[in-house]
């Protein structure tokens, strides 16, 4: 017998309802390109779900754009939980249903695939990542209402894309109200600045960050073992942010040598099904995977609320937004009394 779970009621917090009204007021004033700025945990996807549901109820065509396969499935699951019927535009995804009023779209697939209707509403997740093709697509739809979602509206050039920003809440207020967990932070052994060279964009080069990070892989494992024992009595579900795929591979091997199952997810993955299987396993409360090592994949928007520990192994010189996005992965509450741990091996 199949287990049927009835949809949740889409209830808005007071500030979420205020944000929606601010967006509507902006549209009434002729501003069809607005950014909703809110920290991790403020409920940007909940707000977007409300907007999508209202559009669908009126028979409008609405798109939710994401730039990661993991976020396609995560967003689809969120809409399912609220009973919002939708299709998915991503590779050979089994939920291809282009005439449904709501579509969750991989922006990479959207570039290559025509839709049967012109959208009336677009919600663009992590809109600080300015993909040229996506910006051109939205610019070609001047009558469409476009809402960007981001916790970090810092990217150069964003002012060209949007009419205004609607600010929701600060991280501190969300912590004080119990909507986020403030992590305990340890600064551990990190690469020396002398080991890090600069790339053309002014950021630390991948090659130097990887080489320096590999040198201290053993320290990362030792620190994780010691601090999780101190704070939790043993290993807990963890996300690690690596500099490169090679660096991530070395970290997985170092954790494996110590008897811990860490698996890498990277932008070089070619098998979407394998990646999806790893993420689905990691989401389980009793997951066989103790940690995911991310290289350029899980930084933004990825939410597994029972992740208790995050490890920063990718040094940044300029990318404040990437640092903030990463640390946000451990700050979502999970039941009563969740504690969170952040181990910094990057110098960030």
C-alpha positions as CSV (number, residue, x, y, z in Angstrom):
1,X,0.0,0.0,0.0
2,X,1.4,3.4,-1.0
3,X,2.0,6.0,1.7
4,X,0.0,9.1,0.8
5,X,1.1,12.4,2.5
6,X,-1.4,15.2,2.1
7,X,0.0,18.5,1.0
8,X,1.0,21.1,3.6
9,X,-0.8,24.3,4.0
10,X,1.3,27.2,2.5
11,X,1.4,29.4,5.6
12,X,3.4,32.6,5.4
13,X,5.3,34.3,8.2
14,X,4.4,37.9,8.7
15,X,7.5,39.3,7.0
16,X,7.0,36.9,4.1
17,X,3.5,38.3,3.5
18,X,4.9,41.8,3.8
19,X,7.6,41.0,1.2
20,X,4.9,39.7,-1.2
21,X,2.9,42.9,-0.7
22,X,6.0,45.0,-1.4
23,X,6.6,43.1,-4.6
24,X,3.0,43.6,-5.7
25,X,3.3,47.3,-4.9
26,X,6.4,47.5,-7.0
27,X,4.5,45.9,-10.0
28,X,1.7,48.4,-9.5
29,X,4.3,51.1,-9.9
30,X,5.5,49.6,-13.1
31,X,8.6,47.7,-11.8
32,X,8.5,44.3,-13.4
33,X,12.1,43.3,-12.4
34,X,12.5,43.1,-8.7
35,X,15.0,41.3,-6.5
36,X,13.8,39.7,-3.3
37,X,16.8,39.8,-0.9
38,X,16.7,37.5,2.1
39,X,19.2,35.4,4.0
40,X,19.3,31.6,4.1
41,X,16.4,30.4,6.1
42,X,14.1,33.4,5.5
43,X,12.0,31.3,3.1
44,X,12.6,32.6,-0.3
45,X,11.4,29.4,-1.9
46,X,8.2,29.5,0.3
47,X,7.6,33.1,-1.0
48,X,8.2,32.0,-4.6
49,X,5.9,29.0,-4.1
50,X,3.1,31.3,-3.0
51,X,3.7,33.5,-6.1
52,X,3.7,30.4,-8.4
53,X,0.6,29.0,-6.8
54,X,-1.3,32.3,-7.2
55,X,-0.2,32.5,-10.8
56,X,-1.3,28.9,-11.5
57,X,-4.6,29.5,-9.8
58,X,-5.3,32.4,-12.2
59,X,-4.3,30.2,-15.2
60,X,-1.0,32.1,-15.8
61,X,2.2,30.4,-17.0
62,X,5.0,30.7,-14.4
63,X,8.6,29.5,-14.4
64,X,11.0,28.9,-11.5
65,X,14.6,29.0,-12.8
66,X,17.6,27.2,-11.1
67,X,21.1,26.6,-12.2
68,X,21.8,23.2,-10.5
69,X,20.3,19.7,-11.0
70,X,20.2,19.3,-7.2
71,X,18.0,22.4,-7.0
72,X,15.6,21.2,-9.7
73,X,14.7,18.2,-7.6
74,X,14.8,20.1,-4.3
75,X,12.4,22.8,-5.7
76,X,10.1,20.2,-7.3
77,X,9.9,18.4,-3.9
78,X,9.0,21.7,-2.2
79,X,6.2,22.4,-4.7
80,X,5.0,18.8,-4.3
81,X,4.8,19.3,-0.5
82,X,2.4,22.2,-1.0
83,X,0.4,20.3,-3.7
84,X,1.4,22.7,-6.5
85,X,1.1,20.9,-9.8
86,X,4.1,21.5,-12.0
87,X,6.3,20.2,-14.8
88,X,10.1,20.0,-14.9
89,X,12.3,21.3,-17.7
90,X,15.7,19.5,-17.2
91,X,17.4,17.0,-19.5
92,X,15.4,13.8,-19.7
93,X,13.6,14.4,-16.5
94,X,10.5,12.2,-16.1
95,X,8.3,15.1,-15.1
96,X,8.4,16.8,-18.5
97,X,4.9,18.3,-18.7
98,X,5.4,21.6,-20.5
99,X,1.7,22.7,-20.6
100,X,1.4,22.7,-16.8
101,X,0.9,26.2,-15.5
102,X,4.1,26.0,-13.3
103,X,7.5,24.8,-14.6
104,X,10.7,24.2,-12.6
105,X,13.5,24.9,-15.2
106,X,17.1,24.1,-15.3
107,X,18.5,27.3,-17.0
108,X,20.9,25.2,-19.1
109,X,18.0,23.1,-20.5
110,X,15.8,26.1,-21.0
111,X,18.4,27.5,-23.4
112,X,17.9,24.5,-25.7
113,X,14.2,23.8,-25.4
114,X,11.1,25.8,-26.5
115,X,8.1,26.1,-24.2
116,X,4.6,26.1,-25.5
117,X,3.5,29.4,-23.8
118,X,5.0,32.8,-23.0
119,X,5.5,33.1,-19.2
120,X,3.6,35.7,-17.2
121,X,5.9,35.2,-14.2
122,X,9.5,34.2,-13.7
123,X,11.2,33.5,-10.4
124,X,14.9,33.3,-10.9
125,X,16.7,31.6,-8.0
126,X,20.2,32.7,-7.0
127,X,19.9,35.6,-9.3
128,X,23.3,37.0,-8.3
129,X,24.7,34.4,-10.7
130,X,24.3,36.4,-13.9
131,X,24.1,33.8,-16.7
132,X,24.1,35.8,-20.0
133,X,21.7,33.5,-21.8
134,X,19.2,33.7,-18.9
135,X,19.4,37.5,-18.7
136,X,18.8,37.7,-22.5
137,X,15.8,35.4,-22.2
138,X,14.2,37.5,-19.5
139,X,15.0,40.8,-21.3
140,X,13.1,39.4,-24.3
141,X,9.9,39.3,-22.1
142,X,9.3,42.9,-21.1
143,X,5.7,42.2,-20.1
144,X,6.6,39.3,-17.8
145,X,6.9,39.9,-14.1
146,X,10.4,38.8,-13.0
147,X,11.4,38.2,-9.4
148,X,15.0,37.4,-8.5
149,X,15.8,35.6,-5.3
150,X,19.1,35.9,-3.5
151,X,20.8,36.1,-0.1
152,X,23.9,37.8,-1.6
153,X,23.1,40.6,-4.2
154,X,26.7,41.6,-4.6
155,X,27.5,40.7,-8.2
156,X,28.9,43.4,-10.4
157,X,26.3,44.5,-12.9
158,X,23.2,43.4,-11.1
159,X,21.8,47.0,-11.1
160,X,21.5,46.7,-14.9
161,X,19.2,43.6,-14.5
162,X,16.7,44.8,-11.9
163,X,14.5,47.8,-11.1
164,X,14.9,47.6,-7.3
165,X,15.5,45.3,-4.3
166,X,13.0,44.3,-1.7
167,X,14.8,43.4,1.6
168,X,13.1,40.9,3.9
169,X,15.1,40.3,7.1
170,X,18.6,40.2,8.4
171,X,20.5,37.1,9.4
172,X,20.8,38.3,13.0
173,X,17.0,38.8,13.3
174,X,16.3,35.3,11.9
175,X,18.8,33.8,14.5
176,X,17.1,35.8,17.3
177,X,13.7,34.7,16.2
178,X,14.8,31.0,16.0
179,X,14.5,30.7,12.2
180,X,18.3,30.1,11.9
181,X,21.0,28.4,14.0
182,X,24.1,30.4,14.9
183,X,27.1,28.1,14.3
184,X,30.0,27.6,16.6
185,X,33.1,28.5,14.5
186,X,36.6,27.2,14.8
187,X,39.5,28.7,12.8
188,X,41.8,25.7,12.1
189,X,44.9,25.1,10.2
190,X,44.7,26.9,6.8
191,X,47.0,27.4,3.8
192,X,49.5,30.2,4.2
193,X,48.9,33.3,2.0
194,X,52.4,32.7,0.5
195,X,51.1,29.4,-0.9
196,X,48.3,31.0,-2.8
197,X,48.7,32.7,-6.2
198,X,46.2,34.9,-7.9
199,X,44.1,34.2,-11.0
200,X,43.2,36.8,-13.6
201,X,39.9,37.6,-11.8
202,X,41.8,38.6,-8.6
203,X,40.6,35.5,-6.8
204,X,43.0,32.8,-5.5
205,X,43.9,30.4,-8.3
206,X,42.3,26.9,-8.3
207,X,45.7,25.2,-8.7
208,X,47.3,27.0,-5.8
209,X,44.3,26.6,-3.5
210,X,44.1,22.9,-4.4
211,X,47.8,22.2,-3.8
212,X,47.8,24.0,-0.5
213,X,44.6,22.3,0.6
214,X,45.8,18.8,-0.3
215,X,48.8,19.4,2.1
216,X,46.5,19.8,5.1
217,X,43.9,17.1,4.2
218,X,44.9,15.1,7.1
219,X,44.5,18.0,9.5
220,X,41.0,18.5,8.1
221,X,40.0,15.0,9.1
222,X,41.7,15.1,12.5
223,X,40.0,18.4,13.3
224,X,36.6,17.1,12.2
225,X,37.0,13.9,14.3
226,X,38.0,15.9,17.4
227,X,35.4,18.6,17.2
228,X,32.5,16.4,16.3
229,X,33.4,14.2,19.2
230,X,33.7,17.3,21.5
231,X,30.3,18.8,20.5
232,X,28.2,15.8,19.4
233,X,29.8,12.7,20.9
234,X,30.9,11.5,17.4
235,X,30.5,11.9,13.7
236,X,27.6,14.0,12.3
237,X,26.3,14.8,8.8
238,X,28.7,17.1,7.2
239,X,29.3,19.2,4.0
240,X,32.8,20.1,2.9
241,X,33.6,22.8,0.4
242,X,36.7,21.9,-1.7
243,X,38.8,24.1,-4.0
244,X,38.9,21.6,-7.0
245,X,37.8,18.2,-7.9
246,X,41.3,16.9,-7.3
247,X,41.3,18.5,-3.9
248,X,37.9,17.0,-3.2
249,X,39.1,13.5,-4.2
250,X,42.0,13.8,-1.8
251,X,39.7,14.8,1.0
252,X,37.4,11.9,0.3
253,X,40.3,9.5,0.4
254,X,41.6,11.0,3.7
255,X,38.2,10.6,5.3
256,X,37.9,7.1,3.9
257,X,41.3,6.1,5.3
258,X,40.0,7.2,8.7
259,X,36.9,5.0,8.2
260,X,34.4,7.6,7.2
261,X,32.2,7.6,4.1
262,X,32.5,10.9,2.3
263,X,31.4,11.2,-1.3
264,X,32.2,14.0,-3.8
265,X,29.7,16.0,-5.8
266,X,31.2,18.3,-8.5
267,X,30.5,20.4,-11.5
268,X,32.4,17.8,-13.6
269,X,29.9,15.0,-12.8
270,X,28.6,13.6,-16.0
271,X,26.0,11.2,-14.6
272,X,23.0,13.0,-13.2
273,X,21.4,9.8,-11.9
274,X,24.5,9.0,-9.9
275,X,24.6,12.5,-8.4
276,X,20.9,12.3,-7.7
277,X,21.4,9.0,-5.9
278,X,24.1,10.4,-3.7
279,X,22.1,13.4,-2.8
280,X,19.0,11.3,-2.1
281,X,21.0,9.0,0.1
282,X,22.5,11.9,2.0
283,X,19.1,13.3,2.7
284,X,18.1,10.2,4.6
285,X,18.1,10.6,8.4
286,X,20.2,7.4,8.7
287,X,22.3,8.0,5.5
288,X,25.2,5.7,4.8
289,X,27.0,8.9,3.5
290,X,28.4,10.8,6.4
291,X,29.6,13.7,4.3
292,X,29.3,15.3,0.9
293,X,32.4,17.0,-0.5
294,X,31.3,19.8,-2.9
295,X,33.2,21.4,-5.7
296,X,31.2,24.2,-7.2
297,X,27.9,22.5,-6.7
298,X,26.3,22.7,-3.3
299,X,27.3,26.3,-2.4
300,X,24.0,27.9,-3.3
301,X,20.5,27.0,-2.2
302,X,21.2,23.3,-1.2
303,X,19.2,22.5,1.9
304,X,19.5,19.4,4.1
305,X,18.4,20.6,7.5
306,X,20.1,17.9,9.6
307,X,23.6,18.9,8.4
308,X,25.3,19.7,11.6
309,X,28.8,20.5,10.4
310,X,30.3,22.5,7.6
311,X,34.0,22.5,6.6
312,X,35.4,25.4,4.6
313,X,38.4,24.3,2.5
314,X,38.1,26.7,-0.4
315,X,40.0,30.0,0.3
316,X,38.4,33.1,-1.1
317,X,40.1,36.5,-1.6
318,X,37.1,38.4,-2.9
319,X,34.0,36.2,-3.0
320,X,32.1,37.2,0.1
321,X,28.9,35.9,-1.4
322,X,30.4,32.4,-1.8
323,X,31.5,32.4,1.8
324,X,28.1,33.5,3.0
325,X,26.3,31.0,0.8
326,X,28.5,28.1,2.1
327,X,28.1,28.8,5.8
328,X,24.3,29.1,5.3
329,X,24.2,25.4,4.5
330,X,24.5,24.5,8.2
331,X,22.3,27.2,9.7
332,X,18.8,25.9,9.0
333,X,17.0,24.6,12.1
334,X,16.2,20.9,12.5
335,X,13.9,20.0,15.4
336,X,14.5,21.3,18.9
337,X,17.9,22.4,20.0
338,X,19.9,21.9,16.8
339,X,23.6,22.9,17.1
340,X,25.8,23.7,14.2
341,X,29.6,23.6,13.8
342,X,31.7,25.4,11.2
343,X,35.4,24.4,10.8
344,X,37.4,26.9,8.8
345,X,40.5,25.4,7.0
346,X,40.4,28.2,4.4
347,X,41.4,31.4,6.2
348,X,38.1,32.9,5.2
